[in-house]
Amino acid sequence: MHKKLFPKLPFVSIIMPLYNEERRLLNLSKIYKYFDNTDLIYEVILINDGSRDKTLKKINELSKNFKFKLISYQENRGKGYAIKAGMTAASGKYRLFTDIDLSTPIEEFDKFLPNLPDYDIIIGSRKKRGSRLIIHQPKLREKLGKGFTKLSQWCLSLSLTDFTCGFKCFSKEAVEKIFSRQKIDRWGFDTEILFIGKKMGFSIKEVPVVWKNDRETKVRLPQDIINSLYDLIKIRYNKFRGLYD
């Protein structure tokens, strides 16, 4: 069994949102293998975000071999809601959220480790010099993604290269201040939490990562792009109302 999961104060919490992921749950073993080969005390938190397939059944089966915390609810609330639930339930000094498809391999956390003492927020970037894209997104998605990044930079005065890579790590202090103010439950949440973090004075470090597109992505075009643009407006409005103060 995974002895490093039992101490009360883990160094890092790994948070994974799950929605209809019965076929990808076997990737969980890669997470444990990586952290078991380190000296880090860790915990794993799974959030079943109202899955309609056999995700919850598979999770229960995996609990025989792996120890983790499980948060589960019947209604699908969105990735942002799931991440917030996991982050606030975690107890690690640092808290990493990642996707179960491992588009960013868990081994990329090696690049985060040297930066943890110096930064409050560390985010994986697919666009910063030194990143490596093994499998690209379709050209339309790449173009729309670049447009969304530029609009986010301009609209929110954030000089970041990648807002939506699903590989981000926060210190405990940053989690407590940022996620208590998070308002967006779905696709725009990445941009919102980075905006809140910057507004509150937390230091942010972008780290170039290896990344591969998952052809079974749940991103829907053009609906989710439109929703993300709407979320940018909501962030500006929330700022005007003082909801992030």
PyMOL commands that set and color helices and strands:
alter all, ss='L'
color gray80, all
select helices_A, chain A and resi 3-5+25-36+55-62+79-89+106-115+139-156+172-178+189-199+223-240
alter helices_A, ss='H'
color red, helices_A
select strands_A, chain A and resi 12-18+42-49+69-73+94-98+121-125+132-135+167-171+204-208+210-212
alter strands_A, ss='S'
color yellow, strands_A
deselect
rebuild
show_as cartoon
